[in-house]
């Protein structure tokens, strides 16, 4: 938001590009979880574009982005976040859009020293070079700390009106936001990329190990955000809804996955992801019974639906919490 305002102040028209990878789905989870009820339900990119009065292009890069997640040239951060490769990929895609938009250069809101991988003084030139943007990539908030770019050299942008922000602190940015009358914005240190989340990364890594491949589909990465993930065996895991919103979401996958729920007591909907035998199915049913209102009952009736098969019922005793190893929870 700040980078756009700074450039707009110089009379330059700006258009926004938002790349949809499938991993940045903050509004989606806010709409599902009860704990997020108070958070605003909106597409932040669209909302920001509206506040700035700019046109926004939302580009689906889910398939192209897979190679960045699976084979990052520069490796991962603290979790499964390929930040340096990610930034280079997105700037490169923006470069491809320059002629389509009759645009002359690219701006980002990057600040020198703000992020440990992609926003270091030594990695910023790597992004410019590997993306192919080179001197057409301008970072207005830190421009005075970096070599002059083509827009500055050509006089399209006045370098003296740009900034020299540096480091992890956000006080100068917050002050600039106040100057521009921007009072509603995402948390300064926030981010919506689930690949930076330790719990999400653990689930993705578990998925890769279980399948023996780093390939994934869109539904895979969406389901990693939902429910308890319990792997009692190497060959399958359970995805158990934790509340009504998650149960409703999992309902949409009943035709794709074997699903279980208690009919004798209130409880969650669960999906089985993987291959299983009859013994595994009984174990899964006992686990589902444990997370419902029948957890203390002697027996719970579990309804099981398998794609392409007639539904069946199992009478099971709920598995006691003490018998569920912590290692089963992903």
DRENBA-160082 format. One line per field, with one value per residue (C-alpha): residue in one letter; chain; x, y, z. Coordinates in steps of 0.2 Angstrom, whole numbers, plus 5000, padded with zeros to 4 digits. Example, Ala and Ser with C-alpha at 12.3 -4.5 7.8 and 13.67 -1.06 7.14 Angstrom:
BEGIN
type	[A/S]
mol	[A/A]
x	[5062/5068]
y	[4978/4995]
z	[5039/5036]
***
This chain:
BEGIN
type	[X/X/X/X/X/X/X/X/X/X/X/X/X/X/X/X/X/X/X/X/X/X/X/X/X/X/X/X/X/X/X/X/X/X/X/X/X/X/X/X/X/X/X/X/X/X/X/X/X/X/X/X/X/X/X/X/X/X/X/X/X/X/X/X/X/X/X/X/X/X/X/X/X/X/X/X/X/X/X/X/X/X/X/X/X/X/X/X/X/X/X/X/X/X/X/X/X/X/X/X/X/X/X/X/X/X/X/X/X/X/X/X/X/X/X/X/X/X/X/X/X/X/X/X/X/X/X/X/X/X/X/X/X/X/X/X/X/X/X/X/X/X/X/X/X/X/X/X/X/X/X/X/X/X/X/X/X/X/X/X/X/X/X/X/X/X/X/X/X/X/X/X/X/X/X/X/X/X/X/X/X/X/X/X/X/X/X/X/X/X/X/X/X/X/X/X/X/X/X/X/X/X/X/X/X/X/X/X/X/X/X/X/X/X/X/X/X/X/X/X/X/X/X/X/X/X/X/X/X/X/X/X/X/X/X/X/X/X/X/X/X/X/X/X/X/X/X/X/X/X/X/X/X/X/X/X/X/X/X/X/X/X/X/X/X/X/X/X/X/X/X/X/X/X/X/X/X/X/X/X/X/X/X/X/X/X/X/X/X/X/X/X/X/X/X/X/X/X/X/X/X/X/X/X/X/X/X/X/X/X/X/X/X/X/X/X/X/X/X/X/X/X/X/X/X/X/X/X/X/X]
mol	[A/A/A/A/A/A/A/A/A/A/A/A/A/A/A/A/A/A/A/A/A/A/A/A/A/A/A/A/A/A/A/A/A/A/A/A/A/A/A/A/A/A/A/A/A/A/A/A/A/A/A/A/A/A/A/A/A/A/A/A/A/A/A/A/A/A/A/A/A/A/A/A/A/A/A/A/A/A/A/A/A/A/A/A/A/A/A/A/A/A/A/A/A/A/A/A/A/A/A/A/A/A/A/A/A/A/A/A/A/A/A/A/A/A/A/A/A/A/A/A/A/A/A/A/A/A/A/A/A/A/A/A/A/A/A/A/A/A/A/A/A/A/A/A/A/A/A/A/A/A/A/A/A/A/A/A/A/A/A/A/A/A/A/A/A/A/A/A/A/A/A/A/A/A/A/A/A/A/A/A/A/A/A/A/A/A/A/A/A/A/A/A/A/A/A/A/A/A/A/A/A/A/A/A/A/A/A/A/A/A/A/A/A/A/A/A/A/A/A/A/A/A/A/A/A/A/A/A/A/A/A/A/A/A/A/A/A/A/A/A/A/A/A/A/A/A/A/A/A/A/A/A/A/A/A/A/A/A/A/A/A/A/A/A/A/A/A/A/A/A/A/A/A/A/A/A/A/A/A/A/A/A/A/A/A/A/A/A/A/A/A/A/A/A/A/A/A/A/A/A/A/A/A/A/A/A/A/A/A/A/A/A/A/A/A/A/A/A/A/A/A/A/A/A/A/A/A/A/A/A]
x	[5000/5014/5024/5009/5005/5023/5023/5006/5012/5024/5009/5012/4998/4999/4991/4992/4995/4991/4997/4986/4997/4984/4994/4989/4971/4969/4951/4946/4951/4944/4927/4928/4935/4925/4940/4942/4924/4929/4942/4937/4931/4938/4950/4964/4972/4955/4952/4969/4966/4950/4958/4972/4960/4970/4965/4970/4974/4972/4983/4981/4999/4994/5002/5017/5021/5022/5040/5045/5038/5045/5062/5067/5084/5088/5081/5068/5067/5063/5049/5044/5044/5054/5054/5069/5063/5045/5049/5059/5045/5032/5043/5047/5028/5026/5039/5030/5015/5024/5020/5002/4999/5010/5019/5037/5043/5039/5037/5036/5034/5051/5062/5080/5083/5065/5064/5078/5078/5071/5074/5092/5104/5113/5098/5088/5100/5097/5078/5081/5093/5085/5067/5074/5067/5084/5084/5066/5062/5060/5058/5052/5053/5072/5077/5090/5099/5100/5108/5098/5086/5081/5065/5077/5090/5078/5069/5052/5054/5062/5074/5074/5056/5059/5064/5078/5068/5079/5077/5064/5055/5040/5038/5043/5031/5017/5021/5020/5004/4997/5003/4993/4978/4979/4972/4966/4979/4986/4997/5014/5023/5009/5008/4996/5008/5004/5021/5029/5018/5027/5011/5006/5023/5024/5007/5014/5030/5020/5010/5025/5033/5017/5016/5034/5033/5033/5019/5002/4985/4975/4963/4978/4985/4967/4964/4980/4972/4957/4954/4965/4977/4980/4991/4990/4998/5010/4997/4983/4978/4962/4956/4944/4933/4936/4920/4904/4913/4926/4913/4903/4919/4924/4906/4912/4924/4912/4912/4931/4936/4930/4921/4915/4904/4894/4875/4872/4880/4884/4902/4914/4915/4931/4940/4952/4967/4977/4974/4967/4961/4946/4957/4962/4944/4939/4954/4948/4930/4936/4946/4931/4921/4934/4932/4913/4900/4900/4918/4913/4900/4902/4898/4896/4888/4899/4892/4905/4903/4916/4915/4906/4901/4885/4886/4890/4889/4901/4898/4914/4921/4929/4948/4953/4964/4978/4980/4982/5001/5006/5016/5000/4995/5003]
y	[5000/5012/5008/5012/5028/5034/5031/5038/5054/5057/5056/5039/5027/5010/4993/4979/4961/4947/4929/4916/4901/4891/4894/4912/4909/4919/4924/4906/4900/4915/4910/4892/4893/4899/4907/4918/4925/4942/4943/4952/4941/4948/4946/4957/4960/4966/4977/4985/4989/4997/5008/5013/5016/5005/4991/4973/4958/4941/4928/4909/4902/4886/4874/4884/4888/4869/4868/4883/4873/4856/4861/4878/4883/4893/4881/4883/4895/4890/4879/4875/4893/4895/4914/4919/4908/4913/4932/4929/4919/4933/4947/4937/4934/4953/4956/4946/4957/4973/4973/4967/4982/4994/4997/5003/4995/4985/4991/4981/4985/4976/4984/4980/4969/4966/4947/4935/4926/4937/4955/4955/4968/4953/4944/4958/4959/4940/4943/4957/4946/4929/4937/4945/4962/4968/4988/4989/4983/4997/4996/5013/5011/5007/5014/5026/5011/5003/5007/5018/5008/5012/5022/5033/5035/5040/5052/5043/5043/5056/5047/5060/5057/5039/5032/5023/5011/4997/4983/4973/4988/4995/5012/5022/5012/5015/5033/5034/5025/5038/5052/5044/5041/5022/5016/4999/4987/4970/4967/4974/4958/4947/4937/4924/4911/4895/4888/4899/4891/4877/4866/4868/4863/4848/4842/4845/4836/4822/4821/4820/4807/4796/4797/4796/4811/4830/4831/4838/4844/4859/4849/4842/4859/4865/4850/4853/4868/4859/4848/4837/4827/4810/4797/4780/4770/4774/4770/4782/4797/4804/4822/4825/4841/4851/4862/4864/4875/4862/4848/4858/4861/4842/4838/4844/4829/4815/4809/4809/4801/4787/4797/4793/4800/4794/4792/4787/4803/4820/4821/4826/4821/4813/4808/4794/4799/4784/4765/4755/4737/4731/4732/4750/4755/4749/4759/4774/4772/4771/4787/4796/4790/4797/4815/4815/4816/4797/4797/4790/4778/4759/4759/4771/4768/4775/4777/4774/4779/4773/4781/4768/4757/4755/4763/4752/4754/4749/4747/4752/4757/4774/4774/4781/4797/4788/4775/4788/4792/4810/4805/4801/4819/4828]
z	[5000/5005/4989/4978/4987/4986/4967/4964/4973/4958/4946/4940/4936/4945/4943/4955/4952/4964/4962/4968/4974/4984/5000/5004/5009/5025/5021/5018/5035/5044/5036/5043/5060/5075/5083/5068/5068/5073/5059/5043/5029/5013/4999/5005/4988/4981/4997/4996/4977/4981/4995/4983/4968/4957/4945/4951/4941/4950/4942/4945/4946/4956/4944/4939/4957/4962/4955/4967/4982/4977/4970/4977/4970/4985/4998/5012/5026/5044/5038/5020/5014/4998/5000/4989/4975/4978/4976/4961/4953/4956/4950/4935/4932/4934/4921/4909/4912/4908/4889/4892/4903/4893/4909/4911/4927/4943/4961/4977/4995/5000/5013/5015/5031/5034/5030/5033/5016/5002/5009/5013/5004/4996/4990/4983/4968/4966/4964/4951/4941/4941/4938/4923/4929/4932/4933/4930/4948/4960/4979/4983/5002/5002/4985/4993/5000/4984/4967/4956/4945/4927/4932/4943/4930/4916/4927/4927/4946/4957/4968/4981/4985/4989/5005/5015/5026/5034/5046/5055/5064/5056/5065/5049/5039/5052/5052/5033/5033/5046/5034/5020/5030/5030/5046/5041/5035/5039/5054/5049/5054/5047/5031/5024/5017/5026/5021/5035/5047/5057/5060/5041/5035/5046/5038/5021/5025/5032/5016/5005/5016/5016/4997/4993/4982/4984/4971/4977/4971/4976/4987/4996/5001/5006/5017/5026/5034/5040/5056/5066/5056/5064/5057/5066/5052/5038/5025/5030/5041/5047/5045/5059/5059/5075/5074/5064/5051/5047/5047/5034/5024/5024/5018/5001/5000/5004/4986/4985/5002/5013/5027/5045/5057/5073/5071/5089/5096/5090/5084/5070/5052/5047/5031/5028/5016/5010/5009/5023/5027/5038/5054/5050/5047/5065/5072/5062/5068/5086/5084/5077/5092/5104/5097/5098/5112/5114/5120/5137/5130/5130/5111/5097/5081/5066/5049/5035/5017/5004/4986/4975/4989/5000/5017/5032/5051/5064/5083/5091/5108/5108/5110/5127/5125/5135/5121/5107/5106/5104/5089/5079/5079/5064]
***
